[in-house]
Structures are given as structure tokens and as C-alpha cells.
Amino acid sequence: MINKRLLIKNLLAHNDESSFYDKKRKIELGTKEGKAKFLKHVCALSNSNPKNNSYIVVGVEDETNAINGVDFFDDSKIQNLINAYLTNPPLIMYENVAFPHLSDHKVVGLVSIRPTEEITSLRKNIWKYWGGSIFMRDGSISMPKDFDIIIKDVNSEIVKSIENKAKNNIQHTLDGVIEFINKKHKDLPSFYHVFKEQFVVCWAGNPKKIKDNIYYSRVDIELINEQVRLFYSTLDEVSISYTEDEFKIIEYVHLGLNNQFKYYPLEEVVIVFQENGSYQMETTLIFEPPQFNKKTLYHIYNANLSVIEKLKKDIPLNATERKDIKNLPATYLICFLNDFTEAKDKLLEAKPFLKKLGGTVYDSYKESVRILRKMKYS
């Protein structure tokens, strides 16, 4: 069992970017350019390491190795993106790794890439890269290569050594539990459970009992052995249940119009722990989009367009518009879920203006985009 925080430290300490790992300040999967560049790096790392794992560390400054972190990213369908665009796609996992010095909402992203030992190539065109292109690592750079490349295994022993140094032990686990309960979340009720005498899951949140069910808000859930954050949200509510073999999370999203809001089940995550020291994580989208009156939605949609036009032209908003913009990302999401197909593009176009406003408005934007991303690859 690998402690992912130690693994990241060992990767950063080993040397600069190489043919078996890359580091990024951030990745942008919301744009064609961002997806294309991410796919290129995955393709290159997979081809350059036919017999060992390779990694991308996200949230690290290129020049200084400073660990600044990125926002929590919980796209469980990232493998679907890889499968859609790559031939002979590697197995890929994106994990959110907690570091003590980062603020609560920041983590370091760790992309693990397990190759198939077949040559990986682009399945179809994306951005400026042509379908059929093959990429390899040339030092720290992902470069296009010819079809007659010969893949050599030169990194297996190095990667094996780095991974062995990052294996977990009892002290790391105990330190992780104490840090989670006494330092990170000393202001929240915290809980833990041990599975199969090996795995420790900790969670914290504000509990709320409705009938016979308990829901949590301000939720943080970590698999302590691997220092991986399984879930984090300051907005949504979550139900948690577990048996001796599995840990289940159901995430709910808060949607509605005109002060009539309701929690809707969004996604179910089940972690099944095995006796042999392994575990499997299964994610299922269970979202049934709420339907609203089309006449009301047309009015809201047009009002949103007017607000964004004012922001583009730097025209001050009136009191009603200042109130409306707080709900703009969520209402654009609802419009899209009710067959306003252009609402998604309008929401994405609004990003720079909502980001400038910051605060809860931009948080709402990120939440709406996260839900759209989950739906796209399901």
C-alpha cells in the first residue's frame, strides 16, 4: 500500500521531470486545448514506460517545485475521456492528495498511468493534434514520434525504487488519523473506521438528522493509509454508510428556483475493501435532473444573458441583477438540464467575469461545471 503523499515527495526529490513523471501547475479539462495537452502527456508517458507506472503531479510550480496545490477534483469518469480519445488507452486514476500546509480546499493532484504495453496513439483529432499521432517523452518534453518507434524499458527499476520508498507504515497511518481529527478538523465532529484490519477511513462534517437518516455538510473524507482525499465539499450534503467490507458515499446537490430548493442525489461512490490488501472504487451517477416550467426558465435564461452582457461591457448591475448573479451558474445549469442546449456554452463563456467576482459566485460556477463534467462522461 503506497502513501501517495510520500510518493509525490519522492518523485519531486528524485530529479526534474523525466520520461516517467511530469509536473503541472494545473490541468484544464474544461477546454479542447486543455484536454488535448493532457491527452498528449498521458499518451507520451504511457508509451515511454511500457512496463511501469508513470505519474503526473498537479499543483506544483515548475521552476521551484513549490507545492501550491489545486482545487479538489473529483471527476471519476476521467478514464472515459482517455478511452474516447486514445487507442490502446492506459489505465488512469486521478487522486486528490492532502498536504498539511495547504488550505482545506487545496490538494495536490496525482495522475497515475498504468500502460497496456501496446503503443498508445490519438484515436481522433483534438485541438491541433491529428488522429493517429503518437507521442513519447524526450526528457521532460512530450514529443510526436513516427510509427516505427521501438519502445525500451529503461525506468522500471527506478520507479519501483521510488514506489517502495513510499510504502505506508503504522506510524504514518497513526500520524494521519491524529492530524485529521485533532488538527484539520478540530472544529467539526470527526469519525474513523478500520476495514479489513488495514484500511483506515476518516471523515468529518456537520451531521444533520432527518427522520432516520443522517446527512453531513462541510464534508471531508480521506483514506488515511494512502493520504488520498476521497471527497471534499463545503456546499453539498452527503450521506455515509458502511459495513465491514465497504464504505458508501451518496452525494446530493441543492437545486431549485424562486426559493423552492430541494436536494437531489447526484452520485454514489462505493469502496469495497478486500482481504488481500487491495480495494476497488465504483462510482455511479444516479442523478435525475429536475424539470421546471419552461416559461419561467426562458425568463431566467434571458435575464442571465442580460447580466453577462452588462459584465462584458463593465456596466454596473442594479440591485436585482446583483441578486440574480449569485444564482446565475446554478440557473444556467438548470436551463441546460431542461433542454436549453446553449446554456452550457453561455455558462462557460461567463467564467472570466464570474471568476473576477470571486467568492460564492465563482464557487457556484465551479460546482455547476463539476456536475456537467460528471454527466458528460457517464
Residue pairs with C-beta under 8 A, 6 or more apart in sequence:
1 167
1 168
1 198
1 225
1 226
1 277
2 163
2 166
2 167
2 168
2 226
3 166
3 167
3 168
3 172
3 225
3 226
3 227
4 95
4 97
4 110
4 166
4 226
4 227
4 228
5 97
5 98
5 99
5 108
5 227
6 165
6 166
6 168
6 172
6 227
7 55
7 110
7 162
7 163
7 166
8 57
8 97
8 108
8 110
9 166
10 162
10 165
10 166
11 21
11 23
11 55
11 57
11 162
12 23
12 57
12 60
12 65
12 67
14 158
14 162
16 140
17 23
17 139
17 140
18 137
18 139
18 140
18 155
19 45
19 48
19 49
19 54
19 137
19 139
19 154
19 155
20 45
20 48
20 49
20 52
20 53
20 54
20 55
20 137
20 155
20 158
20 159
21 45
21 54
21 55
21 56
21 57
22 41
22 45
22 55
22 56
22 57
22 140
22 142
23 56
23 57
23 58
23 60
23 62
23 65
24 56
24 57
24 58
24 59
24 60
24 62
25 58
25 59
25 60
25 61
25 62
25 68
26 58
26 59
26 70
27 34
27 37
27 38
27 56
27 58
27 109
28 34
28 35
28 38
29 35
29 38
29 75
29 78
29 81
29 373
30 348
30 369
30 373
32 126
32 127
33 127
35 81
35 85
35 126
35 127
36 126
36 127
36 128
36 129
37 127
39 81
39 82
39 85
39 86
39 122
39 126
39 129
40 129
40 135
40 142
41 56
41 135
41 142
42 56
42 82
42 86
42 90
42 92
42 111
42 113
42 120
43 86
43 120
43 121
43 122
43 133
43 134
43 135
43 142
44 135
44 136
44 137
44 142
44 143
45 54
45 55
45 56
45 113
45 137
45 142
46 54
46 90
46 113
46 115
46 116
46 120
47 115
47 119
47 120
47 134
47 135
47 136
47 137
47 145
47 149
47 151
48 54
48 136
48 137
48 151
48 155
49 113
49 115
49 153
49 155
49 156
49 159
50 115
50 117
50 151
50 153
51 115
51 117
51 153
51 156
52 115
52 153
52 155
52 156
52 159
52 160
53 112
53 113
53 114
53 159
53 163
54 113
54 115
54 155
54 159
55 110
55 111
55 112
55 113
56 109
56 110
56 111
56 113
57 108
57 109
57 110
57 111
58 70
58 108
58 109
58 110
58 111
59 67
59 68
59 69
59 70
59 106
59 107
59 108
59 109
60 66
60 67
60 68
60 108
61 68
67 99
67 101
67 102
67 108
68 102
68 106
69 99
69 102
69 103
69 106
69 107
69 108
70 106
70 107
70 108
70 109
71 105
71 106
71 107
71 366
72 96
72 105
72 106
72 107
72 229
72 232
72 233
73 94
73 96
73 107
73 109
74 96
74 231
74 232
74 370
75 94
75 370
75 373
75 374
75 377
76 267
76 269
76 281
76 283
76 374
77 283
77 373
77 374
77 376
77 377
77 378
78 92
78 93
78 94
78 377
79 89
79 91
79 92
79 93
80 377
80 378
81 377
82 89
82 90
82 92
83 89
84 123
84 377
85 122
85 123
85 124
85 126
86 120
86 121
86 122
86 123
87 120
87 121
87 122
87 123
88 116
88 118
88 119
88 120
88 121
89 116
89 120
90 113
90 114
90 115
90 116
90 120
91 113
91 114
91 116
92 111
92 112
92 113
92 114
93 111
93 112
94 109
94 110
94 111
95 109
95 110
95 112
95 226
95 228
96 107
96 108
96 109
96 110
96 228
96 229
96 230
96 232
97 107
97 108
97 109
97 110
97 227
97 228
97 229
98 107
98 184
98 222
98 227
98 228
98 229
99 107
99 108
100 179
100 183
102 108
104 184
104 220
104 232
105 232
105 234
107 229
107 232
119 134
119 149
119 151
120 134
121 132
121 133
121 134
122 129
122 130
122 131
122 132
122 133
122 134
123 131
124 131
125 131
133 144
134 144
134 145
134 146
134 147
134 149
135 142
135 143
135 144
135 145
136 142
136 143
136 145
136 149
137 143
168 225
168 226
172 227
173 200
173 224
173 225
176 200
176 202
176 222
176 224
176 225
176 227
177 192
177 200
177 202
177 224
180 190
180 192
180 202
180 204
180 222
180 224
181 190
181 192
181 202
181 204
184 204
184 220
185 204
185 220
188 204
188 205
188 206
188 218
189 204
189 205
189 206
189 207
190 202
190 203
190 204
191 202
191 203
191 204
192 200
192 201
192 202
192 203
192 224
193 200
193 201
193 242
193 247
194 200
195 201
195 242
195 244
195 245
195 247
195 273
196 244
196 245
196 273
196 274
196 275
196 277
198 225
198 273
198 277
199 223
199 225
199 273
199 279
200 223
200 224
200 225
201 221
201 222
201 223
201 224
201 230
201 242
201 247
201 271
202 221
202 222
202 224
203 216
203 219
203 220
203 221
203 222
203 240
204 218
204 219
204 220
205 216
205 217
205 218
205 219
205 220
205 238
206 216
206 217
206 218
207 214
207 215
207 216
208 214
208 215
208 216
208 217
208 237
209 215
213 239
214 239
214 240
215 237
215 238
215 239
215 252
216 237
216 238
216 239
216 240
217 234
217 236
217 237
217 238
218 233
218 234
219 231
219 232
219 233
219 236
219 237
219 238
220 229
220 231
220 232
221 229
221 230
221 231
221 232
221 238
221 240
221 249
222 228
222 229
222 230
223 230
223 271
230 249
230 269
230 271
231 238
231 249
231 251
231 269
233 251
234 363
235 254
235 363
235 364
235 367
236 251
236 252
236 253
236 254
236 266
236 367
237 251
237 252
237 254
237 263
238 249
238 250
238 251
238 252
239 249
239 250
239 252
240 247
240 248
240 249
241 247
241 248
242 248
245 272
245 273
246 270
246 271
246 272
246 273
247 270
247 271
247 273
248 268
248 269
248 270
248 271
249 268
249 269
249 270
250 265
250 267
250 268
250 269
250 286
251 265
251 266
251 267
251 268
251 269
252 263
252 264
252 265
252 266
253 263
253 264
253 266
253 287
253 367
253 371
254 261
254 262
254 263
255 261
255 262
255 264
255 290
255 330
255 333
255 334
256 262
256 290
257 292
257 296
257 300
257 331
257 334
258 296
262 290
264 287
264 288
264 289
264 290
265 286
265 287
265 288
266 285
266 286
266 287
266 371
266 374
267 283
267 284
267 285
267 286
267 287
267 374
268 283
268 284
268 286
269 281
269 282
269 283
269 284
270 281
270 282
270 283
270 284
271 279
271 280
271 281
271 282
272 279
272 280
272 281
272 282
273 279
274 280
285 374
285 375
285 378
287 371
287 374
287 375
289 337
289 338
290 334
290 337
291 338
292 334
292 338
294 338
297 334
297 335
297 338
297 340
300 331
300 334
300 335
301 331
301 332
301 335
301 340
301 343
303 321
303 324
304 324
304 328
304 331
304 332
304 335
304 346
305 346
306 321
307 317
307 321
307 324
307 325
307 328
308 328
308 346
308 349
308 350
308 353
310 316
310 317
310 321
311 317
311 350
311 353
312 353
317 325
325 354
325 357
325 361
326 360
326 361
326 364
327 364
328 350
328 354
328 361
328 364
329 347
329 350
329 354
329 361
329 364
329 365
329 367
329 368
329 369
330 364
330 367
330 368
332 343
332 344
332 346
332 347
332 350
332 368
333 343
333 347
333 368
333 371
333 372
335 343
336 343
336 344
336 347
336 372
344 372
347 365
347 368
347 369
347 372
348 369
350 365
351 365
354 361
354 362
354 365
355 362
355 365
